[in-house]
Amino acid sequence: MSNKTILVVDDESRMRKLIKDFLGVKEYNVLEAENGEKALEIFNIEKEKINLILLDVMMPKLDGWSVLRQIRQTSKVPIVMLTARGEEQDELFGFELGVDEYISKPFSPKILVARVEAILNRAYGKDTEVKNYDGIAIDEMGRTVSVDGKKIEMSLREYELLKYLVDNENIALSRDKILNNVWNYDYYGDSRTIDSHIKKIRHKLGKKGKYIKTIRGIGYKFETK
């Protein structure tokens, strides 16, 4: 039985039941909240056991953006936004706030479960190997990054982007290739979101941020030499 707990936040009871039923088949523990205020209440009580949040954008009392902002003040738990909106600027805004993935309504419940499993596997994988790149240590089991022994905080998306770059060390990667491999599935948003994430990662890596090279007209490359 899975020991992972997922908080499903949506004001439509039928939608919550649908998601809960499909997640239940995979034996995930599911908590439910019908609005943003209830979501924060549950999260503050159960934050130590919640492994992922499925969060609707448009809700009464407190919308998904507000909930996201408050949770990100204290937690890096993976958050997937459920939204009927498809505007590019909305997605860019969400990624700036710390969204890990988008799923647009209407969606296939089976695809939703597949995405949830993929994100959980990335976030809580069991690979015990720790790789070191000239002072940048990546612990794949703990999904942590340290620079010269000092742990730095990264969102799931920032971690996945950095890991993809170092896994392809010395290889120039186009923005399209990065989107396809890091954002996964059929993300059609503006590639500028990559530039925004790279900027944040460089800042967090400090002096080691120089290892992420900008390749003009192509994209980026991780190179320590």
NUGU-733197 format. One record per residue (C-alpha): residue number from 0; x, y, z. Coordinates in steps of 0.25 Angstrom, whole numbers. Example, Ala and Ser with C-alpha at 12.3 -4.5 7.8 and 13.67 -1.06 7.14 Angstrom:
  pos     px     py     pz
    0     49    -18     31
    1     55     -4     29
//
This chain:
  pos     px     py     pz
    0      0      0      0
    1      5     14     -3
    2      9     23      8
    3      8     35      0
    4     -3     45      4
    5     -9     55     -6
    6    -18     67     -3
    7    -28     70    -13
    8    -34     84    -13
    9    -46     87    -22
   10    -59     93    -20
   11    -67     83    -28
   12    -70     71    -20
   13    -72     62    -32
   14    -58     66    -37
   15    -52     63    -23
   16    -59     49    -23
   17    -54     46    -37
   18    -40     49    -34
   19    -41     42    -20
   20    -46     29    -27
   21    -35     28    -37
   22    -24     31    -27
   23    -30     21    -18
   24    -28     10    -28
   25    -13     13    -27
   26    -15     13    -11
   27    -11     27     -9
   28    -17     34      4
   29    -26     45      0
   30    -29     58      8
   31    -40     67      2
   32    -43     82      3
   33    -55     89     -3
   34    -48    103     -3
   35    -35    110     -1
   36    -38    113     14
   37    -40     99     17
   38    -28     95      9
   39    -19    103     18
   40    -26     98     30
   41    -23     84     26
   42     -9     87     21
   43     -5     94     34
   44     -9     82     42
   45     -4     71     33
   46      8     77     26
   47     17     67     31
   48     10     55     24
   49      5     62     11
   50     14     58     -1
   51      6     66    -12
   52     -5     76    -14
   53    -15     76    -26
   54    -20     90    -25
   55    -31     97    -33
   56    -29    111    -37
   57    -43    117    -37
   58    -50    115    -23
   59    -58    122    -13
   60    -53    129     -1
   61    -38    128     -5
   62    -34    125    -19
   63    -22    115    -23
   64    -12    126    -25
   65    -14    131    -11
   66    -13    117     -5
   67      0    115    -13
   68      6    127     -8
   69      4    124      6
   70      8    109      5
   71     21    113     -2
   72     25    122     10
   73     28    110     18
   74     28     98      9
   75     33     92     -4
   76     23     81     -5
   77     20     78    -20
   78      8     86    -25
   79      0     83    -37
   80    -10     93    -42
   81    -24     89    -47
   82    -28    100    -57
   83    -38    102    -68
   84    -29    114    -72
   85    -19    112    -83
   86    -13    126    -84
   87      2    126    -86
   88      3    138    -76
   89     -5    130    -65
   90      5    118    -66
   91     17    127    -66
   92     11    134    -53
   93      9    121    -47
   94     23    116    -49
   95     28    129    -43
   96     20    126    -31
   97     25    111    -30
   98     16    103    -37
   99     22     89    -41
  100     12     85    -52
  101     -1     89    -59
  102    -13     80    -62
  103    -24     87    -71
  104    -38     83    -69
  105    -44     75    -75
  106    -34     64    -73
  107    -33     49    -73
  108    -33     43    -59
  109    -23     33    -64
  110    -14     43    -69
  111    -15     51    -56
  112    -11     39    -48
  113      1     37    -57
  114      6     51    -55
  115      4     50    -40
  116     12     37    -40
  117     23     43    -49
  118     24     55    -40
  119     24     47    -27
  120     35     38    -33
  121     44     50    -36
  122     41     57    -23
  123     43     44    -14
  124     51     35    -22
  125     59     24    -16
  126     72     25    -23
  127     83     27    -12
  128     94     32    -21
  129    100     45    -18
  130    107     52    -29
  131    117     63    -28
  132    120     74    -38
  133    132     82    -33
  134    125     85    -20
  135    110     84    -25
  136    105     71    -18
  137     92     65    -23
  138     86     55    -14
  139     76     48    -23
  140     69     40    -11
  141     67     52     -3
  142     65     61    -15
  143     74     71     -9
  144     85     80    -14
  145     97     85     -6
  146    108     95    -10
  147    121     93     -3
  148    114     86      8
  149    103     96     10
  150     89     91      7
  151     81    100     -2
  152     66    101     -4
  153     60     98    -18
  154     46     96    -23
  155     43     82    -30
  156     44     89    -44
  157     57     96    -40
  158     63     83    -35
  159     59     75    -48
  160     64     86    -57
  161     78     86    -50
  162     78     71    -50
  163     75     70    -65
  164     86     80    -68
  165     97     73    -59
  166     92     59    -65
  167     96     65    -79
  168    109     71    -74
  169    116     78    -86
  170    105     77    -95
  171     98     89   -101
  172     83     87    -99
  173     72     95   -106
  174     61    101    -99
  175     51     92   -106
  176     59     80   -102
  177     59     85    -88
  178     44     87    -88
  179     41     74    -94
  180     50     66    -83
  181     48     75    -71
  182     34     80    -72
  183     29     67    -78
  184     17     63    -86
  185     11     73    -96
  186     15     87    -89
  187     13     98   -100
  188     16    110    -91
  189     26    121    -94
  190     41    116    -93
  191     44    129    -85
  192     40    121    -73
  193     53    113    -74
  194     61    126    -74
  195     53    130    -61
  196     57    117    -54
  197     71    117    -59
  198     73    131    -53
  199     67    126    -39
  200     76    114    -40
  201     89    122    -43
  202     86    131    -31
  203     84    120    -22
  204     97    113    -26
  205    104    126    -23
  206    118    126    -30
  207    115    112    -35
  208    104    118    -43
  209    115    121    -54
  210    115    106    -58
  211    102    108    -65
  212    106    114    -78
  213     97    122    -87
  214     98    117   -101
  215     94    128   -110
  216     83    124   -120
  217     82    110   -114
  218     79    109    -99
  219     88    105    -88
  220    100     96    -84
  221    105     91    -71
  222    120     92    -71
  223    130     92    -59
  224    143     94    -67
//
